[in-house]
Amino acid sequence: MSFGFMAFDPYLTFAKEEKGFKEKIFLKADGTATETYYGKSRDGRGYLSALWRIGRDSYATVAERFEYEPTVQDFKEIAEYIKKVEKDSAPFVQYMIEEGRLTLYQDRDSPPVNNVFEVLNDAPDGWLLEILMRVQSPSVVSGHLKAEDLEDFEFLLSAAAVMYISSYIIAEQLGADDLDVFYDVIQTNFASAKLYRNTIDTASDAKSSTGRRSAVARHKKTNDSKVAAQAEWASVGEKLSSRAAFSRLNHKKYDVTERTLYSWITEYERSRS
């Protein structure tokens, strides 16, 4: 099951100001509506609306990365890149299987995958990419890997969702028995793209939260030192020649510079006047 656009042109369908975008329908490459959505037997309202939303949202993600409305050619290049990523990552996935750290199934009725290289020949393009995303995502959350060091899974899986809609439309028009297979592939890629976005956001929020807690802890430590230093000055300051002398003798004790300690003592004295 491979990527391809034979049923519609994603640019015509989802580009802003194009008919497909405005009417929320699939368009053929020549700009006419597909039979699947807008044929004589359809009223053009409601049918395949869920699939359209998946395609629209997925296309929007791809367009955001490109910063322009991508065409069929752009998607073809993405398809080739996905195939390369899967080929390059297959040895890593196979290693995890052999180490007992990963168990894969092609579907719930099949036995575990023992040889990912054999399965990859028959699996839908993007199947191994989705697995790689799930394998690497926990490391992003834990902080062992940075998102920028990995593939842009949200982008690639969104593109895969768009590309399989073409196969779904053809299967529907032909009355094929495997229509649900295509629909499932589209849903899986779309859901996985969203899952990875949530993973990135979670990792970012966790990092920010840790940073805030560290800042609060540092601030509290500084405040505690400041109170202690001012209390000591109030107790023994009159025995010293000056604030500068006190700061010079005690700044290391409070883990600050002489200047900072001097400013604390000055603040204390001003508060008493």
BABAVEX-473814 format. One record per residue (C-alpha): x, z, y; residue in three letters. Coordinates in pm, whole numbers, plus 32768, in hexadecimal, padded with zeros to 4 digits. Layout:
! BABAVEX-473814
XZYala...
! end
This chain:
! BABAVEX-473814
800080008000met80BB7F858131ser80867F7C82A6phe80017E438349gly7F117DBB844Bphe7E2B7CB283C3met7CD97D318434ala7D107D8A85A0phe7E0A7D9886BDasp7E477F01872Apro7E977E94888Ctyr7D4D7DDF88B8leu7C947EFE8817thr7D21802688D1phe7DCA7FA68A0Eala7D2C80218B4Elys7C3B7F2E8BF5glu7C267E5E8AB6glu7AD57E2A8A12lys7B277F0088E4gly7B8D802689BBphe7A5380168A91lys795C7FDF8976glu7A0B80B68871lys7A157FA2876Cile7B177EF78691phe7B797D9B8703leu7C0C7C7D863Flys7D4F7BE086B8ala7C847AD5876Dasp7BCA7BE08832gly7A7D7BCB8779thr79E47CFE86DAala7A267D42856Athr790B7D268470glu79597E878401thr78DD7F1D8545tyr781D7E21860Ftyr77997D178524gly76377C9784FDlys75DE7DB58415ser765C7EC08507arg75CC7F3D864Dasp77227F9686D2gly76D2810686FCarg775182208628gly77D8816284FEtyr794481B984BCleu7949828C85F7ser7A238396854Fala7B1A828D84E2leu7B1C81F7863Etrp7B71834A86D6arg7C92837185E2ile7D118218863Dgly7CE1825087B1arg7D9083A587B3asp7EAA832A86D5ser7EDF81F387A7tyr7EE482C988E3ala7FFF839A8851thr80CA82628803val808581D0895Cala80F3831589FEglu824682FC8955arg8275818F89B7phe81E981C78B14glu812C80808AF0tyr801A7FF18A12glu80CC7F9788CApro80887E4C881Bthr80847DD986B2val81F87D8E86C8gln82427EF18738asp81867F79860Dphe823E7E8E8523lys83877F1C859Dglu8304807F856Cile829B80228409ala83FA7FAC83B7glu848C80E88448tyr83A381C58378ile8410810D823Elys857D814A829Alys853E82BD82D7val849382DD8185glu85AE822880D2lys86B682FF817Aasp85FE8447813Bser85A484037FCEala86ED849B7F45pro86AD85DD8009phe854885F87F86val85BF85AD7E23gln86C686C17E42tyr85B987BD7EA7met84E487577D7Dile860787837C8Bglu865D88D57D27glu84F989497CEFgly84C089787E63arg83B788697E7Fleu829A87F67D9Fthr81F186AD7DF1leu80B586077D72tyr804084A87DBFgln7EDD85287D9Casp7E34865B7D0Carg7DF685B47BBAasp7F6185497B83ser808286107AEEpro819D86887BD1pro8288857F7C55val83D9858B7BA5asn847A84547C3Aasn842784167DA5val84E082C87DA3phe83F082387C9Fglu82BA82BC7D4Dval832D823D7E9Fleu830B80D47E29asn819580FD7DEAasp813A82077EEDala809F81AB803Cpro819C81718150asp81B382B8820Fgly8172839280DBtrp82D4841B80CDleu82E584378248leu81BC85268241glu826485F48131ile83A9860381F5leu82E786848321met8251879F8254arg83A287F781BCval8457880A8309gln834588A083E5ser83798A0C8378pro84E689F483E1ser8479898F853Eval83978AC0855Aval84A78BA784D5ser85A48B1685C7gly86958A9584BEhis865689308531leu860288A38687lys84E587AC86A8ala85C386BF876Cglu86B086AB8641asp859A862C855Cleu84C884F28554glu83A784E18648asp82A9851B8534phe8181852A8621glu81D483D086A4phe822183308551leu80F783C48499leu800D836385B5ser808B81FE859Fala805382018425ala7EE9826D845Bala7EAE81488546val7F4D804C845Bmet7E7C80AC832Ctyr7D36807B83E9ile7D6E7F0583C4ser7D797F2A8247ser7C3F80008250tyr7B7F7EF88312ile7BE27DE8821Bile7B897EC280F1ala7A367F0F8189glu79EF7DA081CFgln7A497D438068leu79857E627FD2gly7ABF7EE27F26ala7AAE80107E41asp7BDB80BB7EE1asp7B3F80E18038leu7B59825C8023asp7CCE82427FDBval7D0E81938125phe7C2E828381E0tyr7CE683AA8147asp7E3A831981A8val7DC582EF8310ile7D388450831Fgln7E7184E68282thr7F60843E8373asn7E8C849C849Ephe7E658606842Eala7FD8862283E0ser8035859B8536ala7F5D86A985D5lys7FEE87AE84EAleu814E8759855Atyr80E9876A86C8arg805A88C68686asn819F892285D7thr826D88BA8704ile8186897687EFasp81938AAE8713thr830F8AA6870Aala831B8A7B8883ser82288B9988BFasp82EA8C7B87D2ala842F8C2F8887lys83908C7389DAser82F98DB8895Dser84498E2B88D6thr84EB8DD58A21gly83E58E9B8AE0arg84118FCB89FEarg858A8FB98A28ser85668FA38BA0ala847E90D28BA5val857191958ACCala8695913E8BADarg85CD91998CE1his856992E88C4Dlys86D193398BF5lys873D92E98D59thr862B93C08DEFasn868694E38D0Basp87F294C58D77ser878E94B98EE3lys86BE95F98EC9val87D696AD8E10ala88DE963F8F0Cala880D96B09035gln87CC97FE8F8Bala894098328F53glu898C97DA90BEtrp888798D69133ala893299DB905Aser8AA399A0909Dval8AB498AD91C0gly8B0099B492C5glu8C3E9A0C9207lys8CC698A99234leu8D549810936Dser8C6696E79379ser8B6B960892C9arg8C84950E9292ala8D51961391DAala8C28966C90FEphe8BEB94FC90B1ser8D5994BD9062arg8D6A95E48F70leu8C1A95B48EBFasn8BB494438EB8his8C3694098D55lys8B6A952F8CD8lys8A2E947D8D48tyr8AA893238CDEasp8A8A928D8E3Aval8B76921F8F4Dthr8BF093079060glu8B2192419155arg89E0926F908Dthr8A1693E49061leu8A62940691D5tyr891C93549229ser885994429147trp88EC957291F2ile88AD94DC9349thr8742949992E9glu871F96029277tyr87AD968D93BBglu86C995B0948Earg859A962793CAser85EC978D942Farg860F974895A1ser
! end
